[in-house]
Amino acid sequence: MPRSSWTNVAPIVSRAHAMNGISRITVHHSAIPYDSLRSQADVARMLNGIRTEHMNRRGEPFADIGYHFMIDPSGRIWEGRSLSLQGAHVANNNEHNLGIMLMGHFDRQAPTAAQIAALDSFVTRQMQAYRISVNRVYTHQEIGKSACPGRNLQRYMDQTRSRGQLARA
């Protein structure tokens, strides 16, 4: 889903750093249950809420939503922050780091089958496009101080990477 399907507000580029290439991927969850997401309009409202929260943070507000891509419970992939800009999704660890967030609270619920299928195929395509090996695909808790992406998505990521690849390319 193009960025224009959920916002027409541009990032504040003066708050961002250039990406300068991609050499790793980090997977996150929103930590917001997905139960209320029944339509694309619901997803767009949630994304705008996350973006507003990120841009109004105390201390160091973000330039935009922190993630480059977001995956909703139906498996739709939503375009977030421009790939020309570093994300804001792992404190002090965003350089060359593509941020992908799945909508849901995966300590309380499991990712949907559609989210897992979309995650697998999308991450595999990004790994191929940027020549990233599976050992450079992380979750937030593996490279930052966080419980993200929740135990259910973390378990899935551990199992998938132990096979040496993402499951369904």
GUDREN-873024 format. One record per residue (C-alpha): residue in one letter; chain; residue number from 1; x, y, z. Coordinates in Angstrom, 2 decimals, always signed. Last residue first. Layout:
<atoms>
@type = A; mol = A; seq = NUM; X = X; Y = Y; Z = Z
...
</atoms>
This chain:
<atoms>
@type = A; mol = A; seq = 169; X = +9.73; Y = -17.15; Z = -0.15
@type = R; mol = A; seq = 168; X = +7.90; Y = -19.19; Z = +2.43
@type = A; mol = A; seq = 167; X = +10.01; Y = -20.09; Z = +5.46
@type = L; mol = A; seq = 166; X = +12.61; Y = -17.39; Z = +5.96
@type = Q; mol = A; seq = 165; X = +16.01; Y = -18.91; Z = +5.67
@type = G; mol = A; seq = 164; X = +18.66; Y = -20.85; Z = +7.55
@type = R; mol = A; seq = 163; X = +16.28; Y = -23.29; Z = +9.23
@type = S; mol = A; seq = 162; X = +17.25; Y = -21.72; Z = +12.56
@type = R; mol = A; seq = 161; X = +16.09; Y = -18.43; Z = +11.03
@type = T; mol = A; seq = 160; X = +12.49; Y = -19.64; Z = +10.87
@type = Q; mol = A; seq = 159; X = +12.40; Y = -21.08; Z = +14.36
@type = D; mol = A; seq = 158; X = +13.90; Y = -17.97; Z = +15.97
@type = M; mol = A; seq = 157; X = +11.61; Y = -15.65; Z = +13.96
@type = Y; mol = A; seq = 156; X = +8.51; Y = -17.64; Z = +14.98
@type = R; mol = A; seq = 155; X = +9.50; Y = -17.59; Z = +18.65
@type = Q; mol = A; seq = 154; X = +10.12; Y = -13.83; Z = +18.46
@type = L; mol = A; seq = 153; X = +6.69; Y = -13.36; Z = +16.85
@type = N; mol = A; seq = 152; X = +4.99; Y = -15.13; Z = +19.76
@type = R; mol = A; seq = 151; X = +7.25; Y = -13.66; Z = +22.48
@type = G; mol = A; seq = 150; X = +6.70; Y = -10.03; Z = +21.58
@type = P; mol = A; seq = 149; X = +8.47; Y = -8.10; Z = +18.82
@type = C; mol = A; seq = 148; X = +9.64; Y = -6.27; Z = +20.94
@type = A; mol = A; seq = 147; X = +10.62; Y = -6.97; Z = +24.55
@type = S; mol = A; seq = 146; X = +13.08; Y = -4.10; Z = +24.24
@type = K; mol = A; seq = 145; X = +16.64; Y = -2.97; Z = +24.90
@type = G; mol = A; seq = 144; X = +18.08; Y = -3.11; Z = +21.41
@type = I; mol = A; seq = 143; X = +19.86; Y = -5.49; Z = +19.03
@type = E; mol = A; seq = 142; X = +18.17; Y = -8.83; Z = +19.69
@type = Q; mol = A; seq = 141; X = +15.07; Y = -7.29; Z = +21.26
@type = H; mol = A; seq = 140; X = +14.24; Y = -5.47; Z = +18.02
@type = T; mol = A; seq = 139; X = +14.27; Y = -8.62; Z = +15.92
@type = Y; mol = A; seq = 138; X = +17.12; Y = -9.33; Z = +13.58
@type = V; mol = A; seq = 137; X = +17.87; Y = -10.29; Z = +9.99
@type = R; mol = A; seq = 136; X = +21.64; Y = -10.04; Z = +9.40
@type = N; mol = A; seq = 135; X = +22.18; Y = -13.78; Z = +10.06
@type = V; mol = A; seq = 134; X = +19.74; Y = -14.46; Z = +7.21
@type = S; mol = A; seq = 133; X = +22.18; Y = -12.91; Z = +4.73
@type = I; mol = A; seq = 132; X = +21.49; Y = -9.52; Z = +3.17
@type = R; mol = A; seq = 131; X = +22.18; Y = -9.04; Z = -0.53
@type = Y; mol = A; seq = 130; X = +20.09; Y = -5.84; Z = -0.75
@type = A; mol = A; seq = 129; X = +17.54; Y = -7.07; Z = -3.29
@type = Q; mol = A; seq = 128; X = +17.76; Y = -10.71; Z = -2.17
@type = M; mol = A; seq = 127; X = +17.31; Y = -9.95; Z = +1.53
@type = Q; mol = A; seq = 126; X = +14.53; Y = -7.50; Z = +0.65
@type = R; mol = A; seq = 125; X = +12.72; Y = -10.18; Z = -1.38
@type = T; mol = A; seq = 124; X = +13.08; Y = -12.68; Z = +1.49
@type = V; mol = A; seq = 123; X = +11.80; Y = -10.07; Z = +3.94
@type = F; mol = A; seq = 122; X = +8.72; Y = -9.52; Z = +1.78
@type = S; mol = A; seq = 121; X = +7.97; Y = -13.21; Z = +1.22
@type = D; mol = A; seq = 120; X = +8.34; Y = -14.21; Z = +4.84
@type = L; mol = A; seq = 119; X = +6.63; Y = -11.15; Z = +6.28
@type = A; mol = A; seq = 118; X = +3.68; Y = -11.45; Z = +3.89
@type = A; mol = A; seq = 117; X = +3.18; Y = -15.14; Z = +4.73
@type = I; mol = A; seq = 116; X = +3.52; Y = -14.40; Z = +8.46
@type = Q; mol = A; seq = 115; X = +1.07; Y = -11.50; Z = +8.27
@type = A; mol = A; seq = 114; X = -1.48; Y = -13.59; Z = +6.32
@type = A; mol = A; seq = 113; X = -1.20; Y = -16.42; Z = +8.88
@type = T; mol = A; seq = 112; X = -2.01; Y = -13.86; Z = +11.57
@type = P; mol = A; seq = 111; X = +0.62; Y = -12.90; Z = +14.14
@type = A; mol = A; seq = 110; X = -0.17; Y = -14.43; Z = +17.51
@type = Q; mol = A; seq = 109; X = -1.80; Y = -12.58; Z = +20.38
@type = R; mol = A; seq = 108; X = -0.94; Y = -11.22; Z = +23.83
@type = D; mol = A; seq = 107; X = +2.88; Y = -11.10; Z = +23.75
@type = F; mol = A; seq = 106; X = +2.55; Y = -10.47; Z = +20.03
@type = H; mol = A; seq = 105; X = +0.74; Y = -7.16; Z = +20.30
@type = G; mol = A; seq = 104; X = -0.31; Y = -6.46; Z = +16.73
@type = M; mol = A; seq = 103; X = +0.66; Y = -4.62; Z = +13.58
@type = L; mol = A; seq = 102; X = +3.83; Y = -6.07; Z = +12.10
@type = M; mol = A; seq = 101; X = +6.72; Y = -3.62; Z = +11.83
@type = I; mol = A; seq = 100; X = +9.58; Y = -3.69; Z = +9.32
@type = G; mol = A; seq = 99; X = +12.65; Y = -1.48; Z = +9.82
@type = L; mol = A; seq = 98; X = +15.51; Y = -1.55; Z = +7.28
@type = N; mol = A; seq = 97; X = +18.82; Y = -0.91; Z = +9.08
@type = H; mol = A; seq = 96; X = +21.74; Y = +0.78; Z = +7.25
@type = E; mol = A; seq = 95; X = +22.19; Y = +3.01; Z = +10.34
@type = N; mol = A; seq = 94; X = +19.30; Y = +2.51; Z = +12.76
@type = N; mol = A; seq = 93; X = +21.13; Y = +1.23; Z = +15.84
@type = N; mol = A; seq = 92; X = +21.34; Y = +4.08; Z = +18.36
@type = A; mol = A; seq = 91; X = +17.78; Y = +3.36; Z = +19.53
@type = V; mol = A; seq = 90; X = +16.12; Y = +0.75; Z = +17.33
@type = H; mol = A; seq = 89; X = +13.09; Y = +1.93; Z = +15.28
@type = A; mol = A; seq = 88; X = +13.89; Y = +5.39; Z = +13.98
@type = G; mol = A; seq = 87; X = +14.54; Y = +4.62; Z = +10.34
@type = Q; mol = A; seq = 86; X = +17.38; Y = +5.99; Z = +8.30
@type = L; mol = A; seq = 85; X = +16.16; Y = +7.96; Z = +5.31
@type = S; mol = A; seq = 84; X = +16.43; Y = +7.14; Z = +1.58
@type = L; mol = A; seq = 83; X = +14.19; Y = +4.12; Z = +2.21
@type = S; mol = A; seq = 82; X = +11.34; Y = +6.58; Z = +2.78
@type = R; mol = A; seq = 81; X = +9.40; Y = +6.07; Z = +5.99
@type = G; mol = A; seq = 80; X = +6.23; Y = +4.02; Z = +5.73
@type = E; mol = A; seq = 79; X = +4.92; Y = +1.92; Z = +2.84
@type = W; mol = A; seq = 78; X = +2.18; Y = -0.47; Z = +3.90
@type = I; mol = A; seq = 77; X = +2.38; Y = -4.20; Z = +3.29
@type = R; mol = A; seq = 76; X = -1.00; Y = -5.91; Z = +3.28
@type = G; mol = A; seq = 75; X = -1.01; Y = -9.25; Z = +5.09
@type = S; mol = A; seq = 74; X = -4.59; Y = -9.02; Z = +6.36
@type = P; mol = A; seq = 73; X = -3.31; Y = -8.40; Z = +9.92
@type = D; mol = A; seq = 72; X = -1.36; Y = -5.31; Z = +8.74
@type = I; mol = A; seq = 71; X = +2.30; Y = -5.28; Z = +7.74
@type = M; mol = A; seq = 70; X = +4.31; Y = -2.06; Z = +8.16
@type = F; mol = A; seq = 69; X = +7.26; Y = -0.83; Z = +6.12
@type = H; mol = A; seq = 68; X = +10.06; Y = +1.72; Z = +6.58
@type = Y; mol = A; seq = 67; X = +9.45; Y = +2.10; Z = +10.29
@type = G; mol = A; seq = 66; X = +9.94; Y = +5.10; Z = +12.61
@type = I; mol = A; seq = 65; X = +6.95; Y = +7.14; Z = +11.46
@type = D; mol = A; seq = 64; X = +8.38; Y = +10.52; Z = +10.54
@type = A; mol = A; seq = 63; X = +11.25; Y = +12.85; Z = +11.47
@type = F; mol = A; seq = 62; X = +11.28; Y = +11.52; Z = +15.04
@type = P; mol = A; seq = 61; X = +11.00; Y = +13.68; Z = +18.15
@type = E; mol = A; seq = 60; X = +14.09; Y = +13.78; Z = +20.39
@type = G; mol = A; seq = 59; X = +13.33; Y = +14.78; Z = +23.94
@type = R; mol = A; seq = 58; X = +9.62; Y = +14.24; Z = +24.19
@type = R; mol = A; seq = 57; X = +8.06; Y = +12.35; Z = +21.33
@type = N; mol = A; seq = 56; X = +5.75; Y = +14.30; Z = +19.03
@type = M; mol = A; seq = 55; X = +6.85; Y = +12.81; Z = +15.71
@type = H; mol = A; seq = 54; X = +6.67; Y = +9.21; Z = +16.96
@type = E; mol = A; seq = 53; X = +3.21; Y = +9.71; Z = +18.49
@type = T; mol = A; seq = 52; X = +1.91; Y = +11.33; Z = +15.31
@type = R; mol = A; seq = 51; X = +3.32; Y = +8.47; Z = +13.19
@type = I; mol = A; seq = 50; X = +1.77; Y = +5.86; Z = +15.48
@type = G; mol = A; seq = 49; X = -1.60; Y = +7.60; Z = +15.28
@type = N; mol = A; seq = 48; X = -1.33; Y = +7.98; Z = +11.52
@type = L; mol = A; seq = 47; X = -0.58; Y = +4.27; Z = +11.24
@type = M; mol = A; seq = 46; X = -3.59; Y = +3.43; Z = +13.41
@type = R; mol = A; seq = 45; X = -5.90; Y = +5.64; Z = +11.34
@type = A; mol = A; seq = 44; X = -4.60; Y = +4.08; Z = +8.09
@type = V; mol = A; seq = 43; X = -5.19; Y = +0.60; Z = +9.53
@type = D; mol = A; seq = 42; X = -8.79; Y = +1.47; Z = +10.44
@type = A; mol = A; seq = 41; X = -9.31; Y = +2.94; Z = +6.95
@type = Q; mol = A; seq = 40; X = -7.98; Y = -0.29; Z = +5.43
@type = S; mol = A; seq = 39; X = -10.71; Y = -2.12; Z = +7.29
@type = R; mol = A; seq = 38; X = -11.31; Y = -4.29; Z = +10.36
@type = L; mol = A; seq = 37; X = -8.38; Y = -3.27; Z = +12.53
@type = S; mol = A; seq = 36; X = -9.91; Y = -3.23; Z = +16.03
@type = D; mol = A; seq = 35; X = -8.47; Y = -6.62; Z = +17.02
@type = Y; mol = A; seq = 34; X = -4.88; Y = -5.67; Z = +16.03
@type = P; mol = A; seq = 33; X = -3.59; Y = -5.35; Z = +19.57
@type = I; mol = A; seq = 32; X = -1.06; Y = -2.52; Z = +19.96
@type = A; mol = A; seq = 31; X = +2.54; Y = -3.54; Z = +20.71
@type = S; mol = A; seq = 30; X = +3.35; Y = -2.32; Z = +17.15
@type = H; mol = A; seq = 29; X = +5.53; Y = -5.34; Z = +16.44
@type = H; mol = A; seq = 28; X = +9.10; Y = -5.27; Z = +15.19
@type = V; mol = A; seq = 27; X = +11.45; Y = -6.90; Z = +12.65
@type = T; mol = A; seq = 26; X = +14.94; Y = -5.53; Z = +11.95
@type = I; mol = A; seq = 25; X = +16.72; Y = -5.84; Z = +8.60
@type = R; mol = A; seq = 24; X = +20.40; Y = -5.45; Z = +7.76
@type = S; mol = A; seq = 23; X = +22.79; Y = -4.08; Z = +5.14
@type = I; mol = A; seq = 22; X = +20.84; Y = -1.21; Z = +3.58
@type = G; mol = A; seq = 21; X = +22.52; Y = +1.73; Z = +1.89
@type = N; mol = A; seq = 20; X = +23.29; Y = +5.35; Z = +2.76
@type = M; mol = A; seq = 19; X = +20.20; Y = +5.76; Z = +4.99
@type = A; mol = A; seq = 18; X = +20.43; Y = +9.56; Z = +5.16
@type = H; mol = A; seq = 17; X = +19.78; Y = +11.01; Z = +8.59
@type = A; mol = A; seq = 16; X = +16.51; Y = +12.52; Z = +9.75
@type = R; mol = A; seq = 15; X = +15.31; Y = +15.55; Z = +11.77
@type = S; mol = A; seq = 14; X = +15.89; Y = +18.01; Z = +8.88
@type = V; mol = A; seq = 13; X = +13.80; Y = +15.70; Z = +6.69
@type = I; mol = A; seq = 12; X = +10.58; Y = +16.48; Z = +8.53
@type = P; mol = A; seq = 11; X = +8.58; Y = +13.72; Z = +6.87
@type = A; mol = A; seq = 10; X = +5.83; Y = +14.61; Z = +4.41
@type = V; mol = A; seq = 9; X = +2.15; Y = +14.53; Z = +5.33
@type = N; mol = A; seq = 8; X = -0.18; Y = +13.00; Z = +2.73
@type = T; mol = A; seq = 7; X = -0.93; Y = +9.99; Z = +4.88
@type = W; mol = A; seq = 6; X = -2.58; Y = +6.55; Z = +4.72
@type = S; mol = A; seq = 5; X = -3.01; Y = +5.66; Z = +1.05
@type = S; mol = A; seq = 4; X = -0.29; Y = +8.16; Z = +0.02
@type = R; mol = A; seq = 3; X = +2.30; Y = +5.89; Z = +1.65
@type = P; mol = A; seq = 2; X = +1.58; Y = +3.30; Z = -0.99
@type = M; mol = A; seq = 1; X = +0.00; Y = +0.00; Z = +0.00
</atoms>
